[in-house]
Amino acid sequence: MTHLSALHSPTMFNTTFIRPAKFYLGGFSNIPHIRYFYIFLCFVYIVTVLGNGFLLSVIWLVKTLHTPKYMVVFNMALTDLCGSTALIPKVLDTFLFDRRYIVYEACLSYMFFVIFFASVQSWTLVTMAYDRLIAICLPLRYHNIVTETSITAILLFVWCFFVTAIATMVGLLNRLSFCSSLVINSFFCDHGPVYRLACNDISINQNLASAIVSIILIIPLAFIVATYICISIAVSRTAFREERLRALKTCTSHLMLVAIFFLPWTGTNVAAVSSYIDPNARMINSALTHTIPPLLNPIIYALKTEEVTNAIKKLCKRHYFSNKKKRKT
């Protein structure tokens, strides 16, 4: 209560800060039994680290997975791991231990890394869709088009583009003056709740935020939908039922990842525009949207993808026989 009263004091309201020393994260306030949610997030983070760390290790150690397709999967696991690490430990530190004040520069860094890794996750799913499109629609040319060089170039472009775009979006916050309140109505330093605290013209920030949302959500989803329309047409032209099923089976893991990532984001944004959502409900939903896909992605790939399950079996056999040899010696 003392923290909030200090932030809402008359002197705080009547002062304009061109660059304030600190912000106050006001999320998850007045929610009964919220500590159970923090414990759940802690469990989610541990499983995310173990799952993605395991998937990265399997791809790294098994040479048969050193293919362009699994370079994309490796990138997905890496960004999932980094994205969860950028968000969850700080959320737990902020709310579980009541350290809601955050230094201005730290807030902008926090914002950059959370949004950056979410952006890369989105476009990694697009790259996976591109891989499936070429594999099914142009199977004879697949190995000429989808090469290690082309996939490296695509992923490198995605990383470089979003470093530039998100850094520009975050950097433009420095032109704002903050007044009336320094309380961010979110569970992390989210871009929208921060720029809306400013007193001066926010139109540039607003327009850039809309452009980034389109690039992260609308354009990737449209591309993936278009990709699967082309895949459906190609599969429908296949004469043999077994070939059709085999082609569709290779897409199931990717479709599950797309649904897990895009449906919650789309649902949250549509609901926010079309109707009123309680701020705490919106924040909990947003937190789950950020954290559940990285938790489930390695589980889906480990259980649903035949190459990965075979690679895991190979590693287990290799480990078993190496231990057997050691015992004999």
Secondary structure as UniProt FT lines:
FT   HELIX           2..7
FT   HELIX           10..13
FT   STRAND          16..17
FT   STRAND          22..25
FT   TURN            32..33
FT   HELIX           34..61
FT   HELIX           63..65
FT   HELIX           68..96
FT   TURN            97..98
FT   STRAND          101..103
FT   HELIX           104..137
FT   HELIX           139..141
FT   HELIX           142..145
FT   HELIX           148..171
FT   HELIX           172..175
FT   STRAND          178..179
FT   STRAND          183..184
FT   HELIX           191..195
FT   TURN            196..197
FT   HELIX           203..213
FT   HELIX           214..218
FT   HELIX           219..236
FT   HELIX           241..274
FT   HELIX           279..304
FT   HELIX           306..328
//
